[in-house]
Amino acid sequence: MAAPATDGYSVTTSVAPVLEGIPQGTLSNPFPSSNPVLLPRGRADGRYTNLGGDATWSRQNLKTPMNDRFNFTVERDLFYGMKLDGTFF
């Protein structure tokens, strides 16, 4: 089960890769200088925030909306060209 998506600013820092069978990250230094921690920039880029980045949205399992509608309408002619219209929705 995937974690729910959240709106806002985020960035993912991955763990340093394994080189020749030796892990580069250790418990004392999980993000060595070859793979530093990435911090989100927030609104530093103004309207260019996330420009060129991946498109993401939080609700990806959208369903087609359905609306069952029933109308009952009665229209009557009254005097002097007036009409009376009543609708039950």
C-alpha positions as CSV (number, residue, x, y, z in Angstrom):
1,M,0.0,0.0,0.0
2,A,1.4,3.3,-1.1
3,A,1.6,6.3,1.2
4,P,-1.1,9.0,0.5
5,A,0.2,11.8,-1.7
6,T,0.5,15.2,-0.1
7,D,0.5,18.6,-1.8
8,G,3.3,21.0,-1.2
9,Y,7.1,21.1,-1.8
10,S,9.1,17.9,-1.5
11,V,12.3,16.3,-2.8
12,T,13.6,12.8,-2.5
13,T,17.1,11.9,-1.5
14,S,18.2,8.4,-2.3
15,V,20.8,6.4,-0.5
16,A,24.3,6.3,-2.0
17,P,24.8,3.4,-4.4
18,V,26.8,0.3,-3.6
19,L,30.2,0.4,-5.3
20,E,32.0,-2.9,-5.8
21,G,29.9,-4.5,-3.1
22,I,30.7,-1.9,-0.5
23,P,27.9,0.3,0.7
24,Q,28.8,4.0,0.6
25,G,26.4,5.1,3.3
26,T,26.9,3.9,6.9
27,L,24.8,4.4,10.0
28,S,27.2,7.1,11.2
29,N,27.1,8.9,7.8
30,P,24.1,7.8,5.8
31,F,24.5,10.6,3.2
32,P,28.2,11.0,2.3
33,S,29.5,14.0,0.4
34,S,29.1,12.1,-2.9
35,N,25.3,11.9,-2.2
36,P,24.3,14.9,0.0
37,V,20.8,15.4,1.5
38,L,18.6,17.4,-0.9
39,L,16.5,20.1,0.6
40,P,13.2,21.4,-1.0
41,R,13.5,24.9,-2.4
42,G,10.0,25.9,-1.6
43,R,8.9,29.0,-3.4
44,A,12.4,30.3,-4.1
45,D,11.8,30.0,-7.9
46,G,8.5,31.9,-7.8
47,R,6.2,31.0,-10.7
48,Y,9.0,28.8,-12.1
49,T,8.7,26.3,-9.2
50,N,8.8,22.7,-10.5
51,L,9.3,23.9,-14.1
52,G,10.8,21.0,-16.0
53,G,10.1,18.6,-13.2
54,D,7.8,15.6,-13.1
55,A,4.0,16.2,-13.2
56,T,2.3,14.9,-10.1
57,W,-1.2,14.9,-8.8
58,S,-2.6,13.5,-5.6
59,R,-5.8,11.7,-6.8
60,Q,-4.8,9.3,-9.6
61,N,-7.7,6.8,-9.3
62,L,-10.4,9.0,-10.6
63,K,-13.8,7.6,-11.3
64,T,-16.3,8.8,-13.9
65,P,-19.0,10.8,-12.1
66,M,-22.6,9.6,-12.3
67,N,-25.7,11.6,-11.7
68,D,-29.2,10.1,-11.8
69,R,-31.8,12.8,-12.3
70,F,-35.6,12.6,-12.4
71,N,-37.7,15.6,-13.3
72,F,-41.5,15.9,-13.1
73,T,-42.9,19.1,-14.7
74,V,-46.5,20.4,-15.0
75,E,-47.3,23.5,-17.0
76,R,-50.7,25.1,-17.1
77,D,-52.2,27.9,-19.1
78,L,-53.8,30.5,-17.0
79,F,-55.8,33.6,-17.9
80,Y,-54.5,36.5,-20.0
81,G,-51.6,34.5,-21.5
82,M,-50.0,33.7,-18.2
83,K,-48.6,30.3,-17.5
84,L,-47.9,28.4,-14.3
85,D,-44.9,26.0,-14.3
86,G,-44.1,23.6,-11.5
87,T,-41.1,21.3,-11.4
88,F,-40.2,18.6,-9.0
89,F,-36.5,17.6,-9.1
